[in-house]
Amino acid sequence: MSKEFHVFTNAIELMEGMWPTPLLKLNIGNNVWAKLEFYNPLSQSIKDRTALFLFKEALKRKTEHLVEATSGNTGIALSALSAIYNVKFTVFVPSTAPSAFPVLMKLLGSEVISAGSSTNDLLPLVKRLSSFGGYTHLDQFNNEVNVLAHYETTAKEIEEQCNNAGINLRRIIATAGTAGHLVGIAKYFKEKRGDQIEIIGVNPAEGERIPGIKRVTPDNKFLKMVKIDRLVDVTLKEAVEGVKDVARKSGILIGLSAGATVAAFKKLGLIDDTGATVLIFPDDAFRYTNELSQYV
């Protein structure tokens, strides 16, 4: 209704009307910026973008019952969209997910099934259910619409924001997870600027669990689509230190996957680099207080 004054008539208008999400200079290095994706209104995370694109594709097929496996934010965003469009949604969530996520999905009216220790454990259950008539599996892990969402929105916003602010962008650091936003951003910048922009992905280290992301394997479908310049391994403890560093120097409360990008930035020794680094902050700290409480 009025994007300038942030007056909107529905939640979809609100989501798209809040784009671009802010780009904030941080006090943790010489020239480092954060893309604050927790300004997305449905899940307070970057997954609003993925969910919207996946949901719109499903609506074209006149689906009546969606099903998906997710460790958290995607499930909340899809639950919100399902409520808005009055579509049934069954979501499979790992039993290891932070407790806030299934509560919020249920609050939005979704049917939540908790099982397994990771989304990998749940995918066979989802595929079995979706084999029955009337169910549509959105499949964020393999559906290239996941990548397209960030190619069309997140990446373009970063470019426009940097150009308008006179920021000499040198690199982008993003966590893997499904690899959707990492690859969508990489594809956009590699096509437009080649190796002028370095793309760095962040993985949980071998044997580590960082809520919100998971370690990508060489057979990841999305990673085969584009060159990622390097992948950096980060431990949970290092990610928490990244969260604390941003909180105590910039006053912003970020989630653990965001903390992982900060940890990678520090590991690569980029603090004094004059070329601008953009870190993608997928969500904020408020859903991870249980995980963070033992470190403060």
C-alpha positions in Angstrom: 0.0 0.0 0.0 2.8 2.4 0.9 6.3 0.9 1.0 7.8 4.3 1.8 5.9 4.6 5.1 5.8 0.8 5.7 2.0 0.5 5.5 0.8 -2.8 4.0 -2.5 -4.5 3.5 -1.3 -8.1 3.8 1.7 -10.2 4.9 3.0 -10.9 1.4 3.0 -7.2 0.7 4.8 -6.8 4.0 7.5 -9.3 3.1 8.3 -8.0 -0.4 7.9 -4.4 0.8 10.7 -4.9 3.4 13.1 -5.7 0.6 15.9 -4.9 0.4 16.8 -6.0 3.9 19.4 -3.8 5.6 23.1 -3.8 4.9 24.9 -2.8 8.1 28.5 -1.9 8.7 29.9 -3.9 11.6 32.6 -3.0 14.2 34.5 -6.3 13.9 36.8 -5.4 11.0 38.1 -2.7 8.7 35.4 -3.0 6.0 32.9 -5.7 6.9 29.1 -5.5 6.3 26.2 -7.7 7.3 23.1 -8.5 5.3 20.4 -8.6 8.0 18.0 -11.3 6.8 16.1 -11.4 10.1 14.3 -8.3 8.9 12.2 -10.8 6.8 8.8 -10.7 8.7 7.4 -14.3 8.5 10.2 -16.4 10.0 12.6 -13.5 10.8 15.0 -15.3 8.6 16.4 -15.6 5.0 14.1 -18.6 4.6 11.2 -16.3 3.9 12.6 -15.8 0.4 13.0 -19.5 -0.3 9.6 -20.3 1.1 7.8 -17.7 -1.0 9.3 -18.9 -4.2 8.7 -22.6 -3.4 5.1 -21.8 -2.3 4.3 -19.8 -5.4 5.5 -22.7 -7.6 3.3 -25.1 -5.6 0.3 -22.8 -6.0 0.6 -23.1 -9.8 0.0 -26.8 -9.4 -3.1 -26.1 -7.4 -1.8 -28.1 -4.4 -4.0 -28.7 -1.4 -1.5 -30.3 1.1 2.2 -29.4 1.3 4.8 -31.6 3.0 8.5 -30.7 3.8 11.4 -31.6 6.0 13.1 -28.7 7.7 15.2 -28.0 10.8 13.5 -24.8 11.5 13.1 -21.4 9.7 11.9 -22.8 6.3 9.1 -24.6 8.2 8.0 -21.4 10.0 7.9 -19.4 6.8 6.0 -22.2 5.0 3.6 -22.5 7.9 2.9 -18.8 7.7 2.3 -18.9 4.0 0.1 -22.0 4.4 -2.0 -20.0 7.0 -2.2 -17.0 4.6 -3.4 -19.1 1.7 -5.4 -21.7 3.7 -3.3 -24.7 2.5 -2.6 -27.7 4.7 1.0 -28.2 5.7 2.6 -31.2 7.3 6.2 -30.5 8.4 8.8 -33.1 9.5 11.3 -31.6 12.1 14.3 -33.3 13.6 13.9 -34.0 17.3 17.3 -32.2 17.8 15.9 -28.9 16.4 15.7 -26.0 18.9 12.4 -26.3 20.8 11.0 -23.0 19.7 10.7 -24.1 16.0 8.0 -26.8 16.3 6.0 -24.6 18.8 5.9 -21.7 16.3 4.9 -24.0 13.4 2.1 -25.5 15.5 1.0 -22.0 16.5 0.6 -21.2 12.7 -1.6 -24.2 12.3 0.8 -26.8 10.8 0.9 -30.5 11.6 4.3 -31.1 13.0 6.0 -34.5 13.1 9.2 -34.7 15.2 11.5 -37.6 14.4 15.1 -38.5 13.6 18.3 -36.5 14.4 18.6 -34.6 11.1 16.6 -33.7 8.0 18.5 -36.5 6.2 16.7 -39.0 8.4 13.4 -37.4 7.6 13.5 -37.2 3.8 12.6 -40.9 3.2 9.5 -40.3 5.4 8.6 -37.1 3.5 9.0 -38.8 0.1 6.9 -41.8 1.2 4.1 -39.5 2.4 4.3 -37.4 -0.8 3.9 -40.5 -2.9 0.3 -40.6 -1.9 -2.1 -38.6 -3.9 -2.9 -35.0 -2.8 0.5 -34.2 -1.2 3.1 -31.9 -2.7 6.7 -32.2 -1.5 8.4 -28.8 -1.9 11.9 -30.4 -1.6 14.0 -27.4 -0.7 17.2 -29.5 -0.8 16.8 -30.3 -4.5 14.3 -27.8 -6.0 16.3 -25.3 -8.0 13.7 -22.7 -7.2 15.5 -22.4 -3.9 18.6 -21.1 -5.7 16.5 -18.9 -8.0 14.9 -17.1 -5.0 18.3 -15.8 -3.9 19.6 -15.2 -7.5 16.5 -13.0 -8.1 16.4 -11.2 -4.8 19.2 -11.5 -2.2 22.1 -11.2 -4.7 20.5 -8.3 -6.6 19.9 -6.4 -3.4 23.5 -6.8 -2.3 24.8 -5.5 -5.7 22.4 -2.5 -5.7 23.1 -1.6 -2.1 26.9 -1.8 -2.6 26.7 0.2 -5.8 24.5 2.9 -4.3 26.6 3.2 -1.1 29.9 3.2 -2.9 31.0 0.0 -1.3 33.8 -1.8 -3.2 32.6 -5.3 -2.8 35.4 -7.9 -2.7 33.8 -11.0 -1.2 30.7 -12.6 0.3 30.6 -15.1 3.1 27.5 -17.3 3.5 26.7 -20.6 5.3 25.8 -23.7 3.3 22.8 -25.5 4.8 20.7 -26.5 1.8 23.3 -24.3 -0.2 20.3 -22.4 -1.7 21.3 -18.9 -0.7 25.0 -19.5 -1.0 24.7 -20.8 -4.6 22.1 -18.3 -5.7 24.3 -15.4 -4.6 27.4 -17.1 -6.1 25.7 -17.8 -9.4 24.6 -14.2 -9.8 28.0 -12.6 -9.0 30.0 -15.2 -10.9 27.9 -14.6 -14.0 28.2 -10.8 -13.7 31.7 -10.2 -12.2 33.5 -13.5 -12.4 36.4 -13.9 -10.0 36.3 -10.2 -9.1 34.0 -11.3 -6.2 35.2 -14.1 -4.0 32.4 -16.4 -2.7 33.2 -18.2 0.5 30.9 -21.0 1.9 30.9 -22.0 5.6 30.4 -25.5 6.8 30.0 -27.0 10.3 33.3 -28.8 11.0 33.3 -32.6 10.8 31.3 -34.0 13.7 29.9 -30.6 14.7 26.3 -29.6 14.9 25.4 -25.9 14.4 21.6 -25.3 14.4 20.3 -23.9 11.2 23.1 -25.3 8.9 24.5 -28.6 8.0 27.7 -29.9 6.4 27.4 -30.0 2.6 28.6 -33.1 0.8 30.4 -33.2 -2.7 27.2 -34.6 -4.2 25.1 -31.6 -3.2 23.1 -30.7 -6.3 23.3 -27.0 -5.9 27.0 -26.8 -5.4 27.5 -28.4 -8.8 25.8 -25.4 -10.4 28.5 -22.8 -9.7 32.1 -22.2 -8.5 32.4 -21.6 -4.8 35.9 -20.3 -4.2 36.4 -22.0 -0.9 34.6 -23.7 2.0 35.6 -22.9 5.6 34.9 -25.3 8.4 33.7 -23.8 11.7 33.0 -25.4 15.1 29.9 -24.6 17.2 32.2 -22.9 19.8 33.7 -20.7 17.1 30.2 -19.8 15.8 29.1 -18.8 19.4 32.2 -16.6 19.7 31.2 -14.9 16.4 27.7 -14.3 17.9 29.3 -12.8 21.0 31.8 -10.7 19.0 29.0 -9.0 17.0 26.8 -8.6 20.1 29.5 -6.9 22.1 31.0 -4.7 19.4 28.0 -3.9 17.2 25.1 -4.4 19.5 23.3 -6.8 17.2 22.0 -10.2 18.4 22.6 -12.7 15.6 21.9 -16.4 15.2 24.4 -19.3 15.2 24.7 -19.6 11.4 25.4 -15.9 11.3 28.0 -16.4 14.0 29.6 -19.0 11.8 30.1 -16.5 9.0 31.8 -14.2 11.5 34.0 -17.1 12.6 35.0 -17.8 9.0 35.8 -14.1 8.4 38.1 -14.1 11.4 39.7 -17.5 10.5 40.7 -16.1 7.1 42.4 -13.1 8.6 40.3 -10.5 6.9 39.9 -8.1 9.7 42.3 -5.5 8.2 41.4 -6.1 4.6 40.4 -2.9 2.8 38.2 -4.7 0.3 34.6 -4.9 1.5 33.3 -8.2 2.8 29.5 -8.9 3.1 28.4 -11.5 5.6 25.0 -13.1 5.2 23.2 -13.2 8.6 20.3 -15.6 8.1 18.5 -15.1 11.4 18.8 -13.7 14.9 19.7 -15.0 18.4 16.3 -15.2 20.0 15.5 -18.8 19.0 18.8 -20.1 20.2 18.9 -18.9 23.8 19.0 -22.5 25.1 22.1 -23.3 23.0 23.8 -20.0 23.8 23.1 -20.0 27.5 25.9 -22.4 28.3 28.5 -20.0 26.7 27.6 -16.8 28.5 
